[in-house]
Amino acid sequence: MATFLKNQPLSRRFVLKGLGAAMALPWLDAMMPAVCRGATRYEAEQSPMRMLAVCNNLGLLPEKFFPTTDGSNYTLSPYLQVLEQHRQNFTVFSGVWHPDVDGGHPADICFLTAAPHPGSGGFRNTISLDQLMAEQIGHHTRFPSLTLGVNVKGAQRSLSWTGAGVLIPCEDSPSAIYKQLFLQGTKEEVANQIRKLELGQSIMDSVTEQTQSLAKRLGPNDRQRIDQYMTGVRDLEQRMVAAKEWENVPKPKARVESPIDPKDPKEYMKGVKLMYDMACLAFETDSTRLVTLLLDSVSSPAIDVEGIDITDGYHNLSHHGKNAAKLKQLEAIDVEHMRLLKELYSTLENAKEGNSHLLDRTMVLYGSNLGNANTHVTTNLPILFAGGGFKHGQHLAFDTQNNYPLPNLFVSMLQKMGLEYDHFSTSTGTMRGLEM
């Protein structure tokens, strides 16, 4: 990026030294991946709303997913037939997109931000839907949010981004999530964790001083970037304070034993199932109310699917070129995704919360950043939206040539969460057709 200096130019070594803490910020951010404000102890509510957002970054075969008729009497497509028992619990959308979110595969990082042109030079992401919610409600639970992933390599991709545009790395170990949710450390371990948090606070003090000193030598454009970074630092400080308080609050008891992590990326579907299970457990125990899950199909090999021999990597299969053998394997993978989604819906529906079911109190968004992985288009996205007390049992079909903004759904979700927002990114209002 261009740097405009008031006085003499800064050397490359000086800039790297001054911004070294900024480069490390995403790792510190992962200590408590959401912004905590206000209270830091559990606050009981009669009927809290929750959200699970899932992105499969290779999407689904459009001709098998989208219904050919619309309205409440639409005919289920081959894929949606797998979900037939939950027909009244979900809505399928067609003709929706994130305006100006292009670039093919890079668009997955914008699935919950809708920030335009992710593949362009100088792109900077914006806050994701879950983190915007977490700013307001995250303090009610031990974990303001959970950021999960399957076959996500390192900290390269995520659905969750802070207000400063910083990626929150995915947790890809189901057993590690289980440990976070349910396993209480010894008094010594708790005290040690508190000391680490206190040390983290002292690190933030140092970072703040160093960055403010550096900002004095920068021009207007770079000072704005530093301000964004400092916002992230202040948010992190608040998370650390909240984390310190929660260390002394007993964790809930688990109803199941700790899961066994998949040993091989080929066990992709096992990973998906376990991550769904962890999300449900987190909601049932009110450990968090916000979960994102990135299914990194692009990084997955020839995966295991019961009943069929998958002979090629997931990504290669998505570029099927209408090859019959590839299409058969890809369809089997897609159907397995729908089967696991059906199990997720059933688990949430069978979990009682007061006089209702957990599915009634959980918004489940499932979709992709690609409308067709074979051609890398980011229009006509396959989107399923279930639960949350909305009007369902319908196919909302919008113009496939002039797509309707998917961020409108995000506005509706924010309002259902009880938050007073009338705009998100490129939205033009709320999502019409979901009102009860």
C-alpha positions in Angstrom: 0.0 0.0 0.0 1.1 3.6 -0.6 2.4 5.4 2.5 2.4 9.2 2.8 4.7 10.5 5.4 4.8 13.9 7.1 8.6 14.0 7.3 11.1 11.5 6.1 10.3 8.1 4.6 10.1 5.1 6.9 12.4 2.2 6.2 10.9 -1.2 5.3 12.5 -2.7 8.5 11.0 0.0 10.7 7.5 -0.5 9.2 7.7 -4.2 9.6 8.9 -3.8 13.2 6.2 -1.3 14.0 3.4 -3.4 12.5 4.7 -6.8 13.7 1.9 -6.8 16.4 -0.7 -6.1 13.8 0.4 -9.1 11.8 -0.1 -11.3 14.9 -3.5 -9.9 15.8 -5.6 -12.6 14.2 -3.9 -15.2 16.5 -4.6 -13.2 19.6 -8.1 -12.6 18.3 -8.8 -16.3 18.4 -8.5 -16.4 22.2 -12.1 -15.2 22.4 -13.5 -14.8 18.9 -16.1 -12.2 19.4 -16.6 -8.8 20.9 -17.9 -8.9 24.4 -19.7 -5.8 25.8 -21.5 -5.2 29.1 -22.1 -8.1 31.5 -19.6 -10.9 31.8 -21.7 -13.5 33.7 -24.5 -15.7 32.4 -27.8 -14.0 32.1 -30.8 -16.3 31.8 -33.4 -15.5 29.2 -36.8 -17.2 28.5 -36.3 -17.8 24.8 -32.9 -16.7 23.4 -32.5 -16.7 19.6 -29.5 -18.5 18.0 -27.8 -18.8 14.6 -25.8 -21.4 12.8 -24.4 -20.4 9.5 -22.8 -23.0 7.2 -21.0 -22.5 3.9 -20.0 -25.3 1.6 -17.5 -23.5 -0.7 -18.1 -25.8 -3.6 -21.9 -25.5 -3.5 -24.3 -28.0 -5.0 -25.3 -29.1 -8.5 -27.9 -26.4 -9.4 -30.0 -28.7 -11.6 -30.5 -31.1 -8.7 -31.0 -28.5 -6.0 -33.3 -25.8 -7.3 -37.0 -26.5 -7.5 -38.7 -25.9 -10.9 -41.8 -24.4 -9.3 -42.2 -21.8 -6.6 -44.5 -20.8 -3.7 -45.7 -23.0 -0.9 -46.8 -25.8 -3.2 -43.5 -26.1 -5.0 -42.3 -29.5 -6.1 -39.3 -30.7 -4.2 -36.1 -31.0 -6.2 -34.1 -34.3 -6.0 -31.9 -33.0 -3.3 -34.7 -31.4 -1.3 -36.6 -34.7 -1.3 -34.0 -35.9 1.2 -35.3 -33.1 3.5 -39.0 -33.8 2.9 -39.8 -34.6 6.5 -38.7 -31.0 7.4 -40.4 -29.3 4.4 -42.4 -27.0 6.7 -39.3 -26.0 8.6 -37.2 -24.5 5.9 -37.3 -22.1 2.9 -35.3 -22.6 -0.3 -34.2 -19.5 -2.2 -33.3 -19.1 -5.8 -32.2 -16.0 -7.7 -30.2 -14.5 -4.8 -26.6 -13.2 -4.5 -24.2 -10.9 -2.7 -24.1 -7.9 -5.1 -20.6 -7.4 -6.5 -19.1 -10.3 -4.6 -17.2 -12.0 -7.4 -13.9 -13.7 -7.9 -14.9 -17.4 -7.7 -13.3 -19.3 -4.9 -12.2 -16.2 -2.9 -15.8 -15.3 -2.4 -16.2 -17.8 0.5 -14.6 -15.4 2.9 -17.5 -12.9 2.1 -20.3 -15.4 2.6 -21.2 -13.7 5.9 -19.8 -10.2 5.2 -21.0 -9.5 1.6 -17.9 -7.3 1.1 -17.6 -6.7 -2.6 -14.7 -7.8 -4.9 -12.8 -10.2 -2.6 -10.4 -11.1 -5.4 -9.3 -7.5 -6.1 -6.0 -6.0 -5.0 -6.2 -4.2 -1.7 -9.4 -5.9 -0.7 -10.2 -5.6 3.0 -13.0 -7.6 4.5 -15.7 -6.2 6.7 -17.5 -7.5 9.8 -19.3 -10.8 9.4 -23.0 -11.3 10.4 -22.1 -13.4 13.4 -19.6 -11.0 14.8 -22.0 -8.0 14.4 -24.5 -10.0 16.4 -21.8 -11.0 19.0 -21.1 -7.3 19.6 -24.6 -7.0 21.0 -25.5 -10.4 22.6 -22.1 -12.2 23.0 -21.8 -11.3 26.7 -24.8 -13.5 27.6 -22.8 -16.7 27.1 -19.4 -18.2 28.0 -18.4 -18.1 24.3 -19.7 -15.1 22.4 -19.4 -17.1 19.2 -17.7 -20.3 17.8 -15.9 -20.3 14.5 -15.6 -23.8 13.2 -14.3 -25.5 10.0 -13.8 -28.8 8.3 -10.6 -29.4 6.3 -9.7 -25.7 6.6 -6.0 -25.4 6.2 -4.4 -23.3 8.9 -5.8 -19.9 9.4 -6.2 -19.1 5.7 -10.0 -19.0 5.4 -12.9 -18.4 7.7 -16.5 -17.2 7.7 -16.0 -15.0 10.8 -14.3 -11.5 10.6 -14.0 -8.8 13.2 -15.1 -5.2 12.9 -11.5 -4.3 12.0 -11.6 -6.8 9.1 -9.4 -9.4 10.8 -10.0 -13.1 10.1 -10.9 -15.3 13.1 -9.3 -18.7 12.5 -11.5 -21.8 12.4 -11.3 -24.5 15.1 -11.2 -27.8 13.2 -11.0 -30.3 16.0 -14.4 -31.5 17.4 -12.7 -32.9 20.5 -11.0 -29.5 21.2 -14.4 -27.8 20.9 -15.9 -30.4 23.3 -13.1 -29.7 25.8 -13.8 -25.9 25.6 -17.5 -26.5 26.2 -17.5 -29.0 29.0 -14.2 -29.9 30.5 -13.4 -27.8 33.6 -9.7 -27.4 34.4 -8.2 -27.8 37.8 -7.8 -24.8 40.1 -4.2 -24.5 39.0 -5.1 -24.7 35.3 -7.8 -22.0 35.8 -5.3 -19.8 37.6 -2.7 -20.3 34.9 -5.3 -19.4 32.2 -6.1 -16.2 34.1 -2.4 -15.3 34.3 -2.2 -15.8 30.5 -5.1 -13.5 30.0 -3.6 -10.9 32.3 -0.3 -11.2 30.3 -2.3 -10.8 27.2 -3.7 -7.5 28.5 -0.2 -6.3 29.2 0.8 -7.2 25.6 -2.1 -5.1 24.4 -0.9 -2.2 26.4 2.5 -2.4 24.7 0.9 -2.8 21.3 -1.3 0.3 21.8 1.7 2.4 22.7 3.9 1.2 19.8 1.1 1.7 17.3 0.2 5.1 18.4 3.8 6.1 18.1 4.0 4.7 14.6 0.7 6.5 13.6 2.3 9.9 14.2 4.6 9.3 11.2 1.9 8.2 8.8 -0.3 10.1 6.4 -4.2 10.2 6.4 -4.8 7.0 4.5 -2.5 4.9 6.7 -3.7 6.6 9.8 -7.2 5.4 8.9 -5.9 1.8 8.6 -4.1 2.1 12.0 -7.4 3.4 13.5 -9.1 0.3 12.2 -6.4 -1.8 13.7 -6.7 0.0 17.1 -10.4 -0.7 17.1 -9.5 -4.4 16.8 -7.1 -4.1 19.7 -9.7 -2.4 21.9 -12.2 -5.1 21.1 -9.7 -7.7 22.0 -9.0 -6.1 25.4 -12.8 -6.3 26.2 -12.8 -10.0 25.2 -9.9 -10.7 27.5 -11.6 -9.1 30.4 -14.8 -11.2 29.8 -12.7 -14.4 29.4 -11.1 -13.8 32.7 -14.5 -13.5 34.4 -15.8 -16.7 32.8 -12.8 -18.8 33.9 -14.4 -19.0 37.4 -17.9 -20.0 36.2 -18.5 -23.8 36.3 -19.0 -25.3 32.8 -22.2 -27.3 32.0 -22.3 -31.1 32.1 -22.2 -32.9 28.8 -24.9 -35.5 27.8 -22.4 -37.3 25.5 -18.8 -38.4 25.6 -16.0 -36.5 23.9 -15.9 -37.2 20.1 -13.0 -38.8 18.3 -11.5 -36.5 15.7 -11.3 -37.7 12.1 -7.8 -39.0 11.4 -7.8 -38.2 7.7 -9.2 -35.4 5.5 -10.9 -38.2 3.6 -13.2 -38.5 6.6 -14.8 -35.1 5.6 -18.4 -36.2 6.1 -17.6 -37.5 9.6 -16.1 -34.1 10.3 -19.3 -32.4 9.1 -21.4 -34.6 11.3 -19.3 -34.0 14.4 -19.3 -30.2 13.8 -23.1 -30.2 13.6 -23.2 -32.2 16.8 -20.9 -29.7 18.6 -23.0 -26.8 17.4 -26.1 -28.5 18.8 -24.5 -29.2 22.1 -23.3 -25.6 22.4 -26.9 -24.4 21.8 -28.5 -26.9 24.1 -26.2 -25.8 27.0 -26.4 -22.1 26.0 -22.6 -22.0 25.8 -22.9 -19.8 22.8 -25.7 -18.6 20.5 -23.7 -17.9 17.4 -21.8 -20.6 15.4 -20.3 -20.4 11.9 -19.0 -23.4 10.0 -16.9 -23.4 6.9 -16.9 -26.6 4.9 -13.7 -26.2 2.9 -14.5 -28.6 0.1 -11.8 -27.0 -2.1 -9.1 -28.3 0.3 -10.7 -31.8 0.5 -9.3 -34.9 -1.2 -11.2 -37.8 -2.6 -13.5 -38.1 0.4 -15.3 -41.1 1.9 -19.0 -41.4 1.1 -20.9 -44.6 2.0 -22.2 -46.6 -0.9 -19.9 -45.2 -3.7 -16.2 -45.1 -4.5 -15.1 -41.5 -4.8 -12.1 -41.6 -7.2 -11.1 -37.9 -7.4 -10.6 -34.9 -5.2 -13.7 -32.9 -4.3 -12.5 -29.8 -6.2 -11.7 -31.7 -9.3 -15.1 -33.3 -9.3 -16.7 -29.9 -9.1 -15.2 -29.1 -12.4 -17.0 -32.0 -14.0 -17.4 -30.7 -17.5 -20.6 -32.7 -17.6 -18.6 -35.9 -17.4 -21.1 -38.6 -16.3 -18.8 -40.4 -13.9 -17.8 -37.2 -12.1 -21.4 -36.0 -12.0 -22.5 -39.3 -10.4 -19.9 -39.0 -7.7 -20.6 -35.3 -7.1 -24.3 -36.1 -6.8 -23.6 -38.7 -4.2 -21.6 -36.2 -2.2 -24.3 -33.6 -2.4 -27.0 -36.1 -1.3 -24.8 -37.0 1.7 -24.7 -33.3 2.6 -28.5 -33.1 2.5 -28.7 -36.2 4.7 -26.5 -34.7 7.3 -28.5 -31.5 7.1 -31.7 -33.5 7.7 -30.1 -35.0 10.8 -29.1 -31.6 12.0 -32.7 -30.3 11.6 -34.0 -33.4 13.4 -31.6 -33.0 16.4 -32.7 -29.3 16.8 -36.3 -30.2 16.4 -36.1 -33.0 19.0 -34.4 -30.8 21.6 -37.0 -29.1 23.8 -36.5 -25.6 25.1 -39.4 -24.6 27.4 -42.6 -25.0 25.4 -40.9 -24.9 22.0 -38.3 -26.8 20.1 -34.7 -25.7 19.7 -35.2 -25.4 15.9 -37.9 -22.8 16.5 -35.2 -20.7 18.3 -32.3 -21.4 15.9 -31.8 -19.8 12.5 -30.0 -22.3 10.3 -28.4 -20.8 7.2 -26.9 -23.3 4.7 -25.5 -22.3 1.4 -22.5 -21.5 -0.8 -20.5 -18.6 -2.2 -20.7 -20.3 -5.6 -23.9 -20.7 -7.7 -22.1 -23.2 -9.9 -18.6 -24.5 -8.9 -18.1 -25.8 -12.5 -18.1 -22.3 -13.9 -17.1 -20.3 -10.7 -20.1 -18.0 -10.9 -21.2 -16.2 -7.8 -24.8 -15.6 -8.8 -27.9 -17.7 -8.2 -26.5 -19.0 -4.9 -28.1 -22.2 -3.5 -29.5 -21.1 -0.1 -31.5 -23.0 2.5 -32.9 -21.2 5.5 -34.5 -23.1 8.4 -36.0 -22.5 11.8 -35.9 -19.3 13.8 -39.7 -18.7 13.9 -39.9 -17.5 10.3 -42.6 -18.4 7.7 -41.2 -21.5 6.0 -42.4 -24.4 3.7 -41.8 -22.4 0.6 -39.6 -21.7 -2.4 -38.9 -18.0 -2.7 -37.9 -17.6 -6.4 -36.3 -14.3 -7.4 -35.1 -13.2 -10.8 -32.2 -15.4 -12.0 -31.0 -12.7 -14.4 -31.3 -9.8 -12.0 -30.6 -11.4 -8.6 -32.1 -10.3 -5.3 -29.7 -9.2 -2.5 -29.0 -12.0 0.0 -27.9 -9.4 2.6 -31.6 -8.6 2.9 -31.9 -12.0 4.7 -29.2 -10.9 7.0 -31.2 -7.8 8.0 -34.2 -10.0 8.8 -32.0 -12.3 10.9 -30.5 -9.3 12.8 -34.0 -8.1 13.6 -35.2 -11.6 14.6 -32.2 -11.6 17.0 -33.8 -8.5 18.6 -31.3 -6.1 17.2 -32.3 -2.8 15.7 -30.6 -2.9 12.3 -32.2 -1.9 9.0 -29.1 -2.3 6.8 -26.3 -4.8 6.3 -23.6 -4.3 3.6 -25.4 -4.1 0.2 -28.9 -4.8 1.5 -31.9 -2.9 0.3 -34.3 -3.8 3.1 -35.5 -7.0 4.8 -36.0 -10.4 3.0 -39.6 -10.3 1.8 -41.7 -13.4 2.0 -40.5 -14.7 5.4 -43.0 -12.8 7.6 -45.3 -14.9 9.6 
